[in-house]
């Protein structure tokens, strides 16, 4: 489980990632039997208030704004994938 500070709808909060499947790029070879599609780069996360308590009221605001949903999903993806590569060194 990973947590990081963020803003959702302009409100400071904490994003807690409860599950993450790391992104695996596609493998494309001349023999289709040895090619594989990309997968992963997805998971489950929840929004906490700045004190670390679940914030369903903030999740509700997020659910009503598709652009903000995309932005926050991108934050989660970037945080999790960059953290994964940072750990490799």
CNS distance restraints for C-alpha pairs under 8 A (distance, minus, plus):
assign (resid   1 and name CA) (resid  16 and name CA) 6.96 0.50 0.50
assign (resid   1 and name CA) (resid  17 and name CA) 5.67 0.50 0.50
assign (resid   1 and name CA) (resid  18 and name CA) 4.98 0.50 0.50
assign (resid   1 and name CA) (resid  19 and name CA) 6.84 0.50 0.50
assign (resid   2 and name CA) (resid  16 and name CA) 5.69 0.50 0.50
assign (resid   2 and name CA) (resid  17 and name CA) 5.19 0.50 0.50
assign (resid   2 and name CA) (resid  18 and name CA) 6.96 0.50 0.50
assign (resid   3 and name CA) (resid  14 and name CA) 6.49 0.50 0.50
assign (resid   3 and name CA) (resid  15 and name CA) 5.48 0.50 0.50
assign (resid   3 and name CA) (resid  16 and name CA) 4.32 0.50 0.50
assign (resid   3 and name CA) (resid  17 and name CA) 6.18 0.50 0.50
assign (resid   4 and name CA) (resid  14 and name CA) 5.57 0.50 0.50
assign (resid   4 and name CA) (resid  15 and name CA) 5.46 0.50 0.50
assign (resid   4 and name CA) (resid  16 and name CA) 6.76 0.50 0.50
assign (resid   5 and name CA) (resid  12 and name CA) 7.33 0.50 0.50
assign (resid   5 and name CA) (resid  13 and name CA) 5.94 0.50 0.50
assign (resid   5 and name CA) (resid  14 and name CA) 4.53 0.50 0.50
assign (resid   5 and name CA) (resid  15 and name CA) 6.30 0.50 0.50
assign (resid   6 and name CA) (resid  12 and name CA) 5.91 0.50 0.50
assign (resid   6 and name CA) (resid  13 and name CA) 5.45 0.50 0.50
assign (resid   6 and name CA) (resid  14 and name CA) 5.74 0.50 0.50
assign (resid   6 and name CA) (resid  15 and name CA) 6.62 0.50 0.50
assign (resid   7 and name CA) (resid  11 and name CA) 5.00 0.50 0.50
assign (resid   7 and name CA) (resid  12 and name CA) 4.39 0.50 0.50
assign (resid   7 and name CA) (resid  13 and name CA) 5.58 0.50 0.50
assign (resid   7 and name CA) (resid  14 and name CA) 7.81 0.50 0.50
assign (resid   8 and name CA) (resid  12 and name CA) 6.62 0.50 0.50
assign (resid   8 and name CA) (resid  13 and name CA) 6.83 0.50 0.50
assign (resid   8 and name CA) (resid  58 and name CA) 7.42 0.50 0.50
assign (resid   8 and name CA) (resid  62 and name CA) 7.00 0.50 0.50
assign (resid   8 and name CA) (resid  68 and name CA) 7.36 0.50 0.50
assign (resid   8 and name CA) (resid  72 and name CA) 7.10 0.50 0.50
assign (resid   9 and name CA) (resid  61 and name CA) 7.28 0.50 0.50
assign (resid   9 and name CA) (resid  62 and name CA) 6.85 0.50 0.50
assign (resid   9 and name CA) (resid  68 and name CA) 6.83 0.50 0.50
assign (resid  12 and name CA) (resid  49 and name CA) 7.41 0.50 0.50
assign (resid  12 and name CA) (resid  50 and name CA) 6.33 0.50 0.50
assign (resid  13 and name CA) (resid  47 and name CA) 6.95 0.50 0.50
assign (resid  13 and name CA) (resid  48 and name CA) 5.85 0.50 0.50
assign (resid  13 and name CA) (resid  49 and name CA) 4.76 0.50 0.50
assign (resid  13 and name CA) (resid  50 and name CA) 4.66 0.50 0.50
assign (resid  14 and name CA) (resid  47 and name CA) 6.01 0.50 0.50
assign (resid  14 and name CA) (resid  48 and name CA) 5.00 0.50 0.50
assign (resid  14 and name CA) (resid  49 and name CA) 6.08 0.50 0.50
assign (resid  14 and name CA) (resid  50 and name CA) 6.01 0.50 0.50
assign (resid  14 and name CA) (resid  52 and name CA) 6.74 0.50 0.50
assign (resid  15 and name CA) (resid  45 and name CA) 6.75 0.50 0.50
assign (resid  15 and name CA) (resid  46 and name CA) 5.91 0.50 0.50
assign (resid  15 and name CA) (resid  47 and name CA) 4.92 0.50 0.50
assign (resid  15 and name CA) (resid  48 and name CA) 6.15 0.50 0.50
assign (resid  15 and name CA) (resid  76 and name CA) 7.86 0.50 0.50
assign (resid  16 and name CA) (resid  45 and name CA) 5.46 0.50 0.50
assign (resid  16 and name CA) (resid  46 and name CA) 5.34 0.50 0.50
assign (resid  16 and name CA) (resid  47 and name CA) 6.37 0.50 0.50
assign (resid  16 and name CA) (resid  48 and name CA) 7.13 0.50 0.50
assign (resid  17 and name CA) (resid  43 and name CA) 7.46 0.50 0.50
assign (resid  17 and name CA) (resid  44 and name CA) 5.99 0.50 0.50
assign (resid  17 and name CA) (resid  45 and name CA) 4.15 0.50 0.50
assign (resid  17 and name CA) (resid  46 and name CA) 6.53 0.50 0.50
assign (resid  17 and name CA) (resid  76 and name CA) 7.77 0.50 0.50
assign (resid  18 and name CA) (resid  43 and name CA) 7.60 0.50 0.50
assign (resid  18 and name CA) (resid  44 and name CA) 5.63 0.50 0.50
assign (resid  18 and name CA) (resid  45 and name CA) 5.40 0.50 0.50
assign (resid  18 and name CA) (resid  46 and name CA) 7.52 0.50 0.50
assign (resid  19 and name CA) (resid  43 and name CA) 5.11 0.50 0.50
assign (resid  19 and name CA) (resid  44 and name CA) 5.05 0.50 0.50
assign (resid  19 and name CA) (resid  45 and name CA) 6.96 0.50 0.50
assign (resid  20 and name CA) (resid  41 and name CA) 7.33 0.50 0.50
assign (resid  20 and name CA) (resid  42 and name CA) 5.95 0.50 0.50
assign (resid  20 and name CA) (resid  43 and name CA) 4.18 0.50 0.50
assign (resid  20 and name CA) (resid  44 and name CA) 6.53 0.50 0.50
assign (resid  20 and name CA) (resid  80 and name CA) 7.64 0.50 0.50
assign (resid  21 and name CA) (resid  40 and name CA) 5.08 0.50 0.50
assign (resid  21 and name CA) (resid  41 and name CA) 5.73 0.50 0.50
assign (resid  21 and name CA) (resid  42 and name CA) 5.58 0.50 0.50
assign (resid  21 and name CA) (resid  43 and name CA) 5.87 0.50 0.50
assign (resid  22 and name CA) (resid  40 and name CA) 5.23 0.50 0.50
assign (resid  22 and name CA) (resid  41 and name CA) 4.96 0.50 0.50
assign (resid  22 and name CA) (resid  42 and name CA) 7.07 0.50 0.50
assign (resid  22 and name CA) (resid  80 and name CA) 7.94 0.50 0.50
assign (resid  22 and name CA) (resid  81 and name CA) 6.87 0.50 0.50
assign (resid  23 and name CA) (resid  38 and name CA) 7.41 0.50 0.50
assign (resid  23 and name CA) (resid  39 and name CA) 5.85 0.50 0.50
assign (resid  23 and name CA) (resid  40 and name CA) 4.20 0.50 0.50
assign (resid  23 and name CA) (resid  41 and name CA) 3.97 0.50 0.50
assign (resid  23 and name CA) (resid  42 and name CA) 7.47 0.50 0.50
assign (resid  23 and name CA) (resid  81 and name CA) 7.47 0.50 0.50
assign (resid  24 and name CA) (resid  38 and name CA) 5.53 0.50 0.50
assign (resid  24 and name CA) (resid  39 and name CA) 5.33 0.50 0.50
assign (resid  24 and name CA) (resid  40 and name CA) 6.00 0.50 0.50
assign (resid  24 and name CA) (resid  41 and name CA) 7.46 0.50 0.50
assign (resid  25 and name CA) (resid  37 and name CA) 7.26 0.50 0.50
assign (resid  25 and name CA) (resid  38 and name CA) 4.49 0.50 0.50
assign (resid  25 and name CA) (resid  39 and name CA) 6.71 0.50 0.50
assign (resid  26 and name CA) (resid  35 and name CA) 7.52 0.50 0.50
assign (resid  26 and name CA) (resid  36 and name CA) 5.54 0.50 0.50
assign (resid  26 and name CA) (resid  37 and name CA) 4.48 0.50 0.50
assign (resid  26 and name CA) (resid  38 and name CA) 3.93 0.50 0.50
assign (resid  26 and name CA) (resid  39 and name CA) 7.43 0.50 0.50
assign (resid  27 and name CA) (resid  34 and name CA) 7.86 0.50 0.50
assign (resid  27 and name CA) (resid  35 and name CA) 5.13 0.50 0.50
assign (resid  27 and name CA) (resid  36 and name CA) 5.01 0.50 0.50
assign (resid  27 and name CA) (resid  37 and name CA) 6.48 0.50 0.50
assign (resid  27 and name CA) (resid  38 and name CA) 7.37 0.50 0.50
assign (resid  28 and name CA) (resid  32 and name CA) 7.51 0.50 0.50
assign (resid  28 and name CA) (resid  34 and name CA) 7.51 0.50 0.50
assign (resid  28 and name CA) (resid  35 and name CA) 4.65 0.50 0.50
assign (resid  28 and name CA) (resid  36 and name CA) 6.52 0.50 0.50
assign (resid  28 and name CA) (resid  37 and name CA) 7.92 0.50 0.50
assign (resid  29 and name CA) (resid  34 and name CA) 6.25 0.50 0.50
assign (resid  29 and name CA) (resid  35 and name CA) 5.38 0.50 0.50
assign (resid  30 and name CA) (resid  35 and name CA) 7.97 0.50 0.50
assign (resid  31 and name CA) (resid  35 and name CA) 6.97 0.50 0.50
assign (resid  41 and name CA) (resid  77 and name CA) 6.65 0.50 0.50
assign (resid  41 and name CA) (resid  81 and name CA) 7.65 0.50 0.50
assign (resid  42 and name CA) (resid  77 and name CA) 7.22 0.50 0.50
assign (resid  46 and name CA) (resid  54 and name CA) 7.49 0.50 0.50
assign (resid  46 and name CA) (resid  59 and name CA) 7.96 0.50 0.50
assign (resid  47 and name CA) (resid  54 and name CA) 6.17 0.50 0.50
assign (resid  47 and name CA) (resid  55 and name CA) 5.80 0.50 0.50
assign (resid  47 and name CA) (resid  56 and name CA) 7.51 0.50 0.50
assign (resid  47 and name CA) (resid  58 and name CA) 7.19 0.50 0.50
assign (resid  47 and name CA) (resid  59 and name CA) 6.42 0.50 0.50
assign (resid  48 and name CA) (resid  52 and name CA) 5.16 0.50 0.50
assign (resid  48 and name CA) (resid  53 and name CA) 5.03 0.50 0.50
assign (resid  48 and name CA) (resid  54 and name CA) 4.34 0.50 0.50
assign (resid  48 and name CA) (resid  55 and name CA) 4.93 0.50 0.50
assign (resid  49 and name CA) (resid  53 and name CA) 5.41 0.50 0.50
assign (resid  49 and name CA) (resid  54 and name CA) 6.29 0.50 0.50
assign (resid  49 and name CA) (resid  55 and name CA) 5.45 0.50 0.50
assign (resid  55 and name CA) (resid  59 and name CA) 6.43 0.50 0.50
assign (resid  56 and name CA) (resid  60 and name CA) 6.05 0.50 0.50
assign (resid  57 and name CA) (resid  61 and name CA) 6.52 0.50 0.50
assign (resid  58 and name CA) (resid  62 and name CA) 6.29 0.50 0.50
assign (resid  59 and name CA) (resid  63 and name CA) 6.11 0.50 0.50
assign (resid  60 and name CA) (resid  64 and name CA) 6.62 0.50 0.50
assign (resid  61 and name CA) (resid  65 and name CA) 6.93 0.50 0.50
assign (resid  62 and name CA) (resid  66 and name CA) 7.53 0.50 0.50
assign (resid  62 and name CA) (resid  68 and name CA) 6.39 0.50 0.50
assign (resid  62 and name CA) (resid  69 and name CA) 5.98 0.50 0.50
assign (resid  63 and name CA) (resid  69 and name CA) 6.92 0.50 0.50
assign (resid  65 and name CA) (resid  69 and name CA) 6.24 0.50 0.50
assign (resid  66 and name CA) (resid  70 and name CA) 6.26 0.50 0.50
assign (resid  67 and name CA) (resid  71 and name CA) 6.28 0.50 0.50
assign (resid  68 and name CA) (resid  72 and name CA) 6.10 0.50 0.50
assign (resid  69 and name CA) (resid  73 and name CA) 6.02 0.50 0.50
assign (resid  70 and name CA) (resid  74 and name CA) 6.12 0.50 0.50
assign (resid  71 and name CA) (resid  75 and name CA) 6.36 0.50 0.50
assign (resid  72 and name CA) (resid  76 and name CA) 6.29 0.50 0.50
assign (resid  73 and name CA) (resid  77 and name CA) 6.16 0.50 0.50
assign (resid  74 and name CA) (resid  78 and name CA) 6.02 0.50 0.50
assign (resid  75 and name CA) (resid  79 and name CA) 5.99 0.50 0.50
assign (resid  76 and name CA) (resid  80 and name CA) 6.06 0.50 0.50
assign (resid  77 and name CA) (resid  81 and name CA) 5.99 0.50 0.50
assign (resid  78 and name CA) (resid  82 and name CA) 5.79 0.50 0.50
assign (resid  79 and name CA) (resid  83 and name CA) 5.90 0.50 0.50
assign (resid  80 and name CA) (resid  84 and name CA) 6.15 0.50 0.50
assign (resid  81 and name CA) (resid  85 and name CA) 6.51 0.50 0.50
assign (resid  82 and name CA) (resid  86 and name CA) 6.07 0.50 0.50
assign (resid  83 and name CA) (resid  87 and name CA) 6.21 0.50 0.50
assign (resid  84 and name CA) (resid  88 and name CA) 6.82 0.50 0.50
assign (resid  85 and name CA) (resid  89 and name CA) 7.39 0.50 0.50
